[in-house]
Amino acid sequence: MTQPYDYPAILARLARIDTTHLADADKSIAACAPDLRPVRLGLKLIGRAHTVRLREDFLSVIAALAEAAPGDVLVVDTEGSRRAVVGELFSLEAQRLGLAGIVVDGLVRDTSTLRTLTLPVYARGACPQAGTIQKLFDTQIAVSCGGVVVRPGDVLFGDDDGLLVASPAVVLAALPAAEAIAEREAEVIRRLLAGQPLASMVNAAEHLAKVRAGEASTLRFDI
């Protein structure tokens, strides 16, 4: 039986950190390909995956919009489609429904509108040509997105640096360390802005000396 998770609590904690903090806390967490980028910068994407697989046809996106719940992220595997499968109308509807975002491993269009929305939309690029609307493909199955396998219910966490994907269990396990990293980095930044040298806050000299000597060492903050 699937373990129930308190998604709102997980997502609220993610909202207070950055993708870099979670990635540093657990380096095994998968990151989507770097060319899968947000259409509008400055937004965070945080939600649970509602998956779609299709090819050159966007009827399944309509089906997924009808199925998805508030807080879901539509994750669309286009299998390399060369035409757009999401545009302004679907994105506006997703925003109206309270979805957390749309991630298209493929192409979108109407980017001038998408860049005005508070709904995060990720894609590999844009194309003015739309797909057909005749074929119904699968939803809520494991899909490939940016080279990462995404399963229904996985947590997606994205910002301007990229997009991470992990199960709720993995995110929960990594969050305490990620939150500690965020707090420590905030303190380092505060001290840097106050004029304190970075070298006084890390064991860089010791670490370099040990690495040069072939000894095991870890670079760490000493604050």
C-alpha positions in Angstrom: 0.0 0.0 0.0 1.3 3.5 -0.9 2.5 5.4 2.1 0.4 8.6 2.6 2.4 11.8 2.8 1.6 15.2 4.0 2.2 16.9 0.7 1.3 20.5 1.9 3.8 20.2 4.7 6.6 19.0 2.4 5.8 21.6 -0.2 5.7 24.4 2.4 9.2 23.4 3.7 10.6 23.3 0.1 9.2 26.8 -0.5 11.6 28.2 2.2 14.7 26.8 0.5 16.3 26.6 -2.9 17.0 23.7 -5.3 20.7 24.0 -4.5 20.1 23.3 -0.8 18.2 20.1 -1.5 20.7 19.0 -4.2 23.5 19.6 -1.7 21.7 17.7 1.0 21.3 14.6 -1.1 23.5 14.4 -4.2 21.6 11.4 -5.5 18.4 13.4 -6.1 17.9 13.5 -9.9 18.1 16.8 -11.8 16.4 17.2 -15.2 18.4 18.1 -18.2 19.7 21.7 -18.1 17.9 22.6 -21.3 14.6 22.0 -19.7 14.1 25.6 -18.6 11.5 27.8 -17.0 9.7 30.1 -19.5 9.5 32.8 -16.9 12.4 33.3 -14.4 11.9 34.1 -10.8 9.2 31.5 -10.0 9.5 28.4 -7.9 7.8 25.2 -9.1 6.9 22.9 -6.2 4.2 20.2 -6.5 3.4 16.5 -7.0 3.6 14.9 -10.4 0.6 14.2 -12.5 2.1 12.6 -15.6 1.2 12.5 -19.3 2.8 10.7 -22.2 1.9 11.7 -25.8 3.3 12.3 -29.2 2.5 15.2 -31.6 -1.0 15.4 -30.2 -2.3 17.3 -27.1 -5.7 15.6 -26.5 -4.1 13.9 -23.5 -3.2 17.2 -21.9 -6.9 18.1 -21.9 -7.6 14.8 -20.2 -4.9 15.4 -17.6 -6.2 18.9 -16.9 -9.6 17.3 -16.1 -8.0 14.7 -13.8 -5.4 16.8 -12.0 -6.0 18.2 -8.5 -4.8 21.5 -7.0 -1.1 21.3 -6.2 -0.3 18.9 -9.0 2.3 19.6 -11.7 1.5 18.3 -15.2 4.6 16.5 -16.4 4.3 15.9 -20.1 6.6 13.5 -21.9 6.2 14.3 -25.6 8.5 11.6 -26.8 10.5 14.1 -28.9 7.5 15.8 -30.5 8.4 18.6 -32.9 5.2 20.6 -32.3 3.9 22.5 -29.3 1.5 20.6 -27.0 0.9 23.4 -24.4 0.2 27.1 -24.8 -1.6 30.0 -23.2 -5.0 28.4 -22.9 -3.9 25.2 -21.2 -1.6 27.2 -18.9 -4.3 29.7 -18.0 -6.7 26.8 -17.2 -4.0 25.1 -15.1 -3.5 28.3 -13.2 -7.3 28.7 -12.7 -7.5 25.1 -11.4 -4.8 25.8 -8.8 -2.1 23.5 -10.3 1.4 24.1 -9.2 3.0 24.1 -12.7 3.5 22.5 -16.1 6.7 20.7 -17.2 6.8 19.8 -20.9 9.7 17.7 -22.1 9.2 19.2 -25.5 7.8 22.4 -26.9 5.3 25.0 -25.9 4.0 28.2 -27.6 2.4 31.5 -26.7 5.5 32.3 -24.6 4.7 36.0 -24.5 1.6 35.1 -22.4 3.4 32.3 -20.4 6.0 34.8 -19.3 3.2 36.9 -17.6 1.7 34.0 -15.6 2.4 33.2 -11.9 2.1 29.5 -13.0 5.6 28.1 -13.6 6.0 26.5 -17.0 9.1 24.6 -18.0 9.9 23.4 -21.6 12.8 22.6 -23.9 11.8 25.3 -26.4 9.0 26.9 -28.3 7.3 26.3 -31.7 4.3 28.2 -33.2 2.9 25.0 -34.7 0.5 23.0 -32.5 0.1 19.2 -32.5 -3.1 17.5 -33.5 -6.0 16.7 -31.1 -7.1 13.3 -32.2 -5.2 10.7 -30.2 -5.6 9.8 -26.5 -2.4 8.5 -24.8 -1.7 7.5 -21.3 -1.8 9.5 -18.1 -0.6 8.8 -14.6 2.2 6.4 -15.6 6.0 6.6 -15.2 7.4 9.0 -17.9 10.7 10.3 -19.0 11.2 14.0 -18.3 14.6 15.7 -19.0 16.3 12.3 -18.8 14.7 11.5 -15.4 12.0 9.0 -14.7 9.0 10.7 -13.1 6.3 8.7 -11.4 2.8 9.9 -10.4 3.1 11.5 -6.9 6.8 12.3 -7.2 7.8 15.7 -5.9 9.0 18.3 -8.4 11.1 21.2 -7.2 12.3 23.8 -9.6 13.7 27.4 -9.7 16.0 29.3 -12.0 18.8 26.8 -11.4 16.8 23.8 -12.7 14.4 21.1 -11.8 14.8 18.3 -9.2 12.6 15.1 -9.0 12.4 12.7 -6.1 9.9 10.6 -4.2 8.2 12.2 -1.2 10.2 9.8 1.1 13.5 10.9 -0.4 12.6 14.6 -0.1 11.5 14.2 3.5 14.7 12.4 4.4 16.8 15.2 2.8 14.8 18.2 4.1 16.5 18.6 7.6 19.9 18.7 6.1 18.7 21.0 3.3 17.2 23.4 5.8 20.4 23.4 7.8 22.4 24.2 4.7 20.1 27.1 3.8 20.4 28.5 7.3 24.2 28.2 7.3 24.5 29.8 3.8 22.3 32.7 4.9 24.6 33.3 7.8 27.7 33.1 5.5 26.1 35.6 3.2 25.2 37.9 6.1 28.9 37.9 7.2 30.3 38.4 3.7 28.1 41.4 3.2 29.3 42.7 6.6 32.9 42.4 5.3 34.1 39.2 6.8 36.5 37.2 4.4 35.2 33.9 3.1 38.5 32.2 4.0 37.8 32.9 7.7 34.6 30.8 7.5 35.8 27.7 5.7 38.6 25.2 6.2 39.9 25.9 2.7 43.6 26.0 3.6 43.5 22.8 5.6 41.4 21.1 3.0 43.8 22.1 0.2 46.8 20.9 2.2 45.3 17.5 2.8 44.2 17.0 -0.8 47.7 17.9 -2.0 49.1 15.4 0.5 46.8 12.7 -0.8 44.8 12.6 2.5 41.1 12.4 2.9 39.4 15.7 3.6 36.1 17.5 3.3 35.6 21.2 2.7 33.3 22.6 5.4 32.1 25.9 6.9 33.5 26.7 10.3 30.8 29.0 11.6 
